[in-house]
Amino acid sequence: VSSSLRDDLLSVLGAGGVLPDVPRSYLIDETETRDVVGRADAVVLPASADEVAAVLRFAYETRIPVVPRGGGTGYAGGAVPDGGIVLSLERLKAVRSFDPFHWRMHVEAGVTTAQVRERARASGLYFPPDPGAGEQSQIGGNIATNAGGPHAFKYGTTGAWVTGLEVVVPPGDVIHVGGPIRKDVAGYDLKHLFIGSEGTLGIITAAWLRLIPAPEASRAIVAFFPGAVEGCAAIDELLGSGLDLAAIEFVDEEALAATPAAFAPGVGRAFAILVEAEGATAAVGETIEAAAETLVGADFIYSPETSVGQAAIWRWREGMTSGVTAQLGGKVSEDVVVPLDRLADAILGTREIGARHALRACSWGHAGDGNLHSTFMVRRGDPSDFAAADRAALELFDLAIRLGGSISGEHGIGTQKLGQLERYWQPRAYELHTKLKDVFDPLGLLNPGKKL
Ligand SMILES: Cc1cc2nc3c(=O)[nH]c(=O)nc-3n(C[C@H](O)[C@H](O)[C@H](O)COP(=O)(O)OP(=O)(O)OC[C@H]3O[C@@H](n4cnc5c(N)ncnc54)[C@H](O)[C@@H]3O)c2cc1C
């Protein structure tokens, strides 16, 4: 940290708000598995929206980029700086209000996803969004990426649960859009422009969240099929059955082989479908029984009655990322999304692309949303593997578009998919997208080099 920049920032924030140096932990996110490490001139930890505004004002006056940072669990490199000031929201962690009777919570951006869910749960309420790194990811980061997760199938992504935002926008103004209200069509939907904007339009400092009564019970089963074609046909059956399911996840044969299902010995190589229902206890039992009947073509259905067995299912599913990474030390994992009826094409296509580039490939993900974590395994530190995986990823994006899908269903563009939007969007749509950025951030200092 240059001493003059640090002195300037100290005059804006005081001693508690500026780190003496730039720890490496503020220069990375989950793209570290792709060997991505950033650089920064300073790290600030403002403690209020006004302090966030003061930093942005200073940055705008002095023309220094600002990179908002949540829990650093993003997969797109969005929080990885390339110079400038890292602005971490970790000290904005107050629950400003919690009103169980009106099913709402007002939290600051640095509150973690898990804290919101636990706080709601303690009062019999439920905050459904459940991206996989909830102990570390922050609500601000979830909103800035419009994070999904397994239960987005039933409940939608994070944005569906946000009724209002407090945002600091250039050159340093605190604004409010929406609030503790459940409907609002008064103006253009600015709130949804910030949702998923990856820190490029404004810095979210607080959010009003909508909650629902917690389901009385939940139950999951895992069904194993010989291959992706049979498995995807079964997923189609499930969708068409009209059953009220909360999550439908899949793990393909290659991913399962990389991380054998600890709870189902002997199932070494199969296509797995995880199905969960939530609701009143009796209804959940009936729904899961009906789902199992629908999955009649399965070789084996694991259906534990105990909470330990249930927890094992989700532990296995959540361990997929690290299990696959452990195969060769690294992976390039994408998050393409396709129409539900094209899931098998995307899964098989991922493997074909991997084979063409001599890479082990697999996928798993949120089958009910047509959202795949298509993955190419690479040897950590091997540039030729990474180069091959980058070429494979480009073919994967082409495939997703050809199938009528999108290049990102969850993680966003960040730096990892830079240049891709303009390949797929119509020129006029992309022009409008770019102009929005200019309107919000005319000097281009908010998280530059990300998203567009
Ligand atoms: C094990 C694991 C499982 C995961 N599972 C899922 C999943 O199921 N679904 C899913 O969608 N994602 C998943 N993720 C990715 C990640 O957890 C989400 O993208 C999450 O929302 C990121 O939140 P964060 O606080 O860590 O944000 P960061 O990584 O810190 O930042 C992400 C982006 O948001 C911006 N940002 C952060 N905070 C703010 C703010 N307050 N205001 C403005 N911009 C901000 C950053 O600049 C950056 O562009 C997973 C990650 C891991 C490691």
The ligand as a MOL file (V3000), in Angstrom:
LIG
                    3D

  0  0  0     0  0            999 V3000
M  V30 BEGIN CTAB
M  V30 COUNTS 53 58 0 0 0
M  V30 BEGIN ATOM
M  V30 1 C -18.6860 -24.7750 -2.5730 0
M  V30 2 C -19.3890 -23.7070 -3.3620 0
M  V30 3 C -20.6900 -23.9300 -3.7800 0
M  V30 4 C -21.3710 -22.9420 -4.4950 0
M  V30 5 N -22.6570 -23.1820 -4.8810 0
M  V30 6 C -23.3300 -22.2510 -5.5540 0
M  V30 7 C -24.6790 -22.4830 -5.9610 0
M  V30 8 O -25.2480 -23.5360 -5.6850 0
M  V30 9 N -25.3070 -21.5010 -6.6440 0
M  V30 10 C -24.6910 -20.3200 -6.9590 0
M  V30 11 O -25.3120 -19.4610 -7.5890 0
M  V30 12 N -23.4200 -20.0700 -6.5870 0
M  V30 13 C -22.7340 -21.0020 -5.9090 0
M  V30 14 N -21.4380 -20.7510 -5.5270 0
M  V30 15 C -20.7820 -19.4920 -5.9290 0
M  V30 16 C -20.8480 -18.3850 -4.8600 0
M  V30 17 O -21.0000 -18.9180 -3.5760 0
M  V30 18 C -21.9710 -17.4020 -5.1410 0
M  V30 19 O -21.7180 -16.7500 -6.3680 0
M  V30 20 C -22.1330 -16.3380 -4.0460 0
M  V30 21 O -23.3200 -15.6320 -4.2680 0
M  V30 22 C -20.9890 -15.3450 -3.9770 0
M  V30 23 O -21.1360 -14.5670 -2.8090 0
M  V30 24 P -19.8790 -13.8910 -2.1060 0
M  V30 25 O -20.3630 -13.1020 -0.9520 0
M  V30 26 O -18.8410 -14.9010 -1.8070 0
M  V30 27 O -19.3960 -12.9110 -3.2670 0
M  V30 28 P -17.9350 -12.5820 -3.8320 0
M  V30 29 O -17.2970 -13.8050 -4.4060 0
M  V30 30 O -17.1620 -11.8380 -2.8220 0
M  V30 31 O -18.3220 -11.5950 -5.0100 0
M  V30 32 C -19.0540 -12.0260 -6.1240 0
M  V30 33 C -19.3760 -10.8100 -7.0090 0
M  V30 34 O -20.2920 -9.9620 -6.3380 0
M  V30 35 C -19.7430 -8.6630 -6.1430 0
M  V30 36 N -20.1650 -8.2450 -4.8050 0
M  V30 37 C -19.9890 -8.9080 -3.6310 0
M  V30 38 N -20.5960 -8.2340 -2.6230 0
M  V30 39 C -21.1600 -7.1260 -3.1840 0
M  V30 40 C -21.9250 -6.0260 -2.6690 0
M  V30 41 N -22.2440 -5.9380 -1.3860 0
M  V30 42 N -22.3300 -5.0730 -3.5260 0
M  V30 43 C -22.0320 -5.1400 -4.8560 0
M  V30 44 N -21.3050 -6.1410 -5.3820 0
M  V30 45 C -20.8840 -7.1230 -4.5580 0
M  V30 46 C -18.2460 -8.8300 -6.3230 0
M  V30 47 O -17.6530 -7.6400 -6.7950 0
M  V30 48 C -18.1860 -9.9440 -7.3390 0
M  V30 49 O -18.3580 -9.4320 -8.6410 0
M  V30 50 C -20.7310 -21.7260 -4.8030 0
M  V30 51 C -19.4140 -21.4980 -4.3660 0
M  V30 52 C -18.7550 -22.4800 -3.6540 0
M  V30 53 C -17.3540 -22.2050 -3.1960 0
M  V30 END ATOM
M  V30 BEGIN BOND
M  V30 1 1 1 2
M  V30 2 1 2 3
M  V30 3 2 2 52
M  V30 4 2 3 4
M  V30 5 1 4 5
M  V30 6 1 4 50
M  V30 7 2 5 6
M  V30 8 1 6 7
M  V30 9 1 6 13
M  V30 10 2 7 8
M  V30 11 1 7 9
M  V30 12 1 9 10
M  V30 13 2 10 11
M  V30 14 1 10 12
M  V30 15 2 12 13
M  V30 16 1 13 14
M  V30 17 1 14 15
M  V30 18 1 14 50
M  V30 19 1 15 16
M  V30 20 1 16 17
M  V30 21 1 16 18
M  V30 22 1 18 19
M  V30 23 1 18 20
M  V30 24 1 20 21
M  V30 25 1 20 22
M  V30 26 1 22 23
M  V30 27 1 23 24
M  V30 28 2 24 25
M  V30 29 1 24 26
M  V30 30 1 24 27
M  V30 31 1 27 28
M  V30 32 2 28 29
M  V30 33 1 28 30
M  V30 34 1 28 31
M  V30 35 1 31 32
M  V30 36 1 32 33
M  V30 37 1 33 34
M  V30 38 1 33 48
M  V30 39 1 34 35
M  V30 40 1 35 36
M  V30 41 1 35 46
M  V30 42 1 36 37
M  V30 43 1 36 45
M  V30 44 2 37 38
M  V30 45 1 38 39
M  V30 46 1 39 40
M  V30 47 2 39 45
M  V30 48 1 40 41
M  V30 49 2 40 42
M  V30 50 1 42 43
M  V30 51 2 43 44
M  V30 52 1 44 45
M  V30 53 1 46 47
M  V30 54 1 46 48
M  V30 55 1 48 49
M  V30 56 2 50 51
M  V30 57 1 51 52
M  V30 58 1 52 53
M  V30 END BOND
M  V30 END CTAB
M  END
